[in-house]
Amino acid sequence: GSSIVPHELDRHMRVVGQVMGTYIIVESMEGVTLIDQHAAHERIVYEQLKRRSKTFRPPSQHLLVPEVLDLNFAQTALLEKMIPALRDLGFELEPFGGTTIVLKSVPALIDHCNVRELIHDMVDAIMESGLESGDDGSYGEAWLDACLILMACHNSIRANQTMTPKEMEALVHQLDTCENAYHCPHGRPIRVMWFRQDFERMFKRIV
């Protein structure tokens, strides 16, 4: 991670703005950096979720109206096995007979607007990867990681989403406190940098 603390960043970095509704331009003494806002926010949220899941059970918030999940037989069987592990992440799920499962609480850190889609994606990802939890609901690091990545992805600022200058600055500062500020949890690059010399070469100021 970066050893630069936020108040030091202020003197050396300037958020210039946003282009294509997706990339944040940052100017520093070295040159110009383009940051993919979705990839950056995914990394920030993923590390927050991972820290919480390692240190304590994340706080849950009860849904005023529980979400009713209608799944197929295989998805239901897998999700029922995942219930104890998902409880550790802040999800409270209850079998409701047949292929119906009711979601009563979600982690307080996540936006619950798209939680039905998130649970479906988690089940599909675990199914495809073969990272099923044990019959007792125990799970490994890879299983947890797959769920945290999906949670981060669903709760990140999207591409083509306008951000205010303050939001962009906050994102850049939060990114610089991350353990890995260069790749999103899927392994995609978060930032691309051009040094002053790169510009001078492009504009034929230097050979």
C-alpha positions in Angstrom: 0.0 0.0 0.0 0.9 3.6 -0.3 2.8 5.3 2.5 1.5 8.7 1.5 -1.1 10.0 4.0 -4.1 12.0 2.6 -3.0 15.4 3.8 0.3 15.0 2.1 -1.5 13.9 -1.1 -3.3 17.3 -1.2 -0.1 19.2 -2.0 1.1 16.8 -4.7 -2.1 15.7 -6.4 -5.0 17.4 -8.0 -8.2 15.8 -9.3 -8.7 17.5 -12.7 -12.1 16.0 -13.4 -14.0 13.1 -15.0 -14.0 12.0 -18.6 -16.5 9.7 -20.4 -18.4 9.5 -17.1 -16.0 6.7 -16.1 -12.4 7.9 -15.7 -11.0 10.3 -13.1 -8.0 12.4 -14.2 -5.5 13.1 -11.5 -2.5 15.4 -12.0 0.6 14.9 -9.8 4.2 16.1 -9.9 5.2 13.0 -11.9 2.5 13.2 -14.6 -1.2 12.4 -15.2 -3.1 9.3 -14.0 -6.4 8.0 -15.3 -8.4 6.0 -12.7 -11.3 3.7 -13.6 -13.9 4.8 -11.0 -15.8 1.4 -10.9 -12.6 -0.6 -10.5 -11.2 1.8 -7.8 -14.5 1.8 -5.8 -14.7 -2.0 -6.1 -11.2 -2.3 -4.6 -12.1 0.1 -1.7 -15.4 -1.7 -0.9 -13.8 -5.1 -1.2 -11.0 -4.3 1.3 -13.5 -2.7 3.7 -15.7 -5.9 3.6 -12.7 -8.2 3.9 -11.4 -6.3 7.0 -14.8 -6.5 8.6 -15.4 -10.1 7.9 -12.0 -11.0 9.4 -12.3 -8.9 12.6 -15.9 -9.3 13.5 -19.3 -10.2 12.1 -20.5 -7.2 10.1 -23.6 -5.5 11.5 -26.9 -6.5 9.8 -29.9 -4.4 8.9 -33.3 -6.0 8.9 -35.3 -5.6 5.7 -38.7 -4.0 6.4 -40.2 -6.2 3.8 -38.2 -9.5 3.5 -37.1 -10.5 0.0 -38.6 -13.7 -1.3 -36.1 -15.7 -3.4 -37.6 -18.2 -5.9 -34.8 -20.4 -7.1 -34.5 -23.7 -9.0 -33.9 -27.0 -7.1 -30.1 -27.0 -7.4 -29.8 -23.3 -6.4 -32.0 -23.9 -3.4 -30.0 -26.9 -2.2 -26.7 -24.9 -2.5 -28.1 -21.7 -0.9 -29.4 -23.7 2.1 -25.9 -25.1 2.6 -24.5 -21.5 2.4 -26.9 -20.1 5.1 -24.5 -20.4 8.1 -21.5 -18.9 6.1 -23.7 -16.1 4.7 -24.8 -15.4 8.3 -21.2 -14.6 9.1 -21.2 -12.0 6.4 -24.4 -10.4 7.7 -27.1 -12.1 5.6 -30.0 -13.7 7.4 -31.8 -16.3 5.2 -34.5 -18.8 6.1 -35.9 -21.7 4.0 -39.6 -21.3 3.4 -40.5 -24.7 1.9 -40.0 -25.9 -1.6 -37.6 -23.8 -3.6 -38.4 -20.6 -1.7 -35.9 -18.9 0.6 -36.6 -15.7 2.5 -34.0 -13.0 3.0 -34.6 -11.1 6.3 -31.4 -9.1 6.9 -28.5 -7.9 4.8 -25.0 -6.5 5.8 -25.3 -2.9 6.9 -22.4 -2.0 4.6 -24.2 -2.9 1.4 -27.0 -1.2 -0.5 -29.9 -3.6 -0.4 -31.7 -2.3 -3.6 -30.2 -5.1 -5.7 -29.7 -7.7 -3.0 -31.9 -10.3 -4.8 -29.7 -10.1 -7.9 -26.6 -10.3 -5.6 -27.7 -13.5 -3.9 -28.5 -15.1 -7.3 -25.0 -14.1 -8.6 -23.4 -15.5 -5.4 -25.2 -18.9 -5.9 -24.3 -19.0 -9.6 -20.6 -18.1 -8.9 -20.2 -20.7 -6.2 -22.0 -23.3 -8.4 -19.7 -22.6 -11.4 -16.5 -22.5 -9.3 -17.2 -25.6 -7.4 -16.3 -23.8 -4.2 -19.3 -25.2 -2.2 -19.3 -24.9 1.5 -19.2 -28.1 3.5 -22.4 -29.8 4.7 -21.9 -28.0 8.1 -21.8 -24.6 6.3 -18.1 -24.2 6.8 -16.3 -22.5 4.0 -12.8 -21.7 2.8 -11.0 -18.5 2.0 -11.7 -18.8 -1.8 -15.4 -19.2 -1.1 -15.4 -16.1 1.1 -13.4 -14.2 -1.4 -15.8 -15.0 -4.3 -18.7 -13.7 -2.2 -16.9 -10.5 -1.1 -15.9 -9.7 -4.6 -19.5 -10.0 -5.8 -20.7 -7.9 -2.8 -18.1 -5.2 -3.7 -19.0 -5.3 -7.4 -22.7 -4.8 -6.6 -22.0 -1.9 -4.3 -19.6 0.1 -6.4 -20.0 3.3 -8.4 -20.7 2.3 -11.9 -19.2 3.4 -15.2 -21.1 6.3 -16.7 -22.0 7.7 -13.3 -21.3 11.4 -12.8 -19.3 12.2 -9.7 -18.9 15.5 -7.9 -15.3 16.9 -7.4 -15.6 16.1 -3.7 -16.7 12.5 -4.4 -13.8 12.1 -6.8 -11.3 13.4 -4.3 -12.6 11.1 -1.5 -12.3 8.1 -3.9 -8.7 8.9 -4.8 -7.7 9.4 -1.1 -9.5 6.1 -0.1 -7.8 4.3 -3.0 -4.4 5.4 -1.7 -5.1 3.8 1.7 -5.8 0.4 0.0 -3.3 -2.5 0.3 -3.6 -3.0 -3.5 -4.4 0.3 -5.2 -3.5 -0.9 -8.7 -5.9 -3.8 -9.4 -9.6 -4.4 -8.7 -10.6 -7.7 -7.0 -11.1 -9.3 -10.5 -7.5 -8.4 -11.4 -8.3 -5.5 -13.8 -6.0 -2.4 -13.7 -7.4 0.5 -11.7 -5.0 3.2 -13.0 -3.0 4.0 -16.0 -0.2 6.7 -15.7 1.6 8.9 -18.2 4.7 10.6 -17.1 5.7 14.1 -18.1 8.3 12.6 -20.5 5.6 10.5 -22.2 3.7 13.7 -23.1 6.9 15.5 -24.2 7.7 12.5 -26.5 4.1 12.5 -27.9 4.3 16.2 -28.6 7.9 15.9 -30.0 9.3 18.3 -27.3 11.9 15.6 -26.7 13.1 12.8 -28.9 
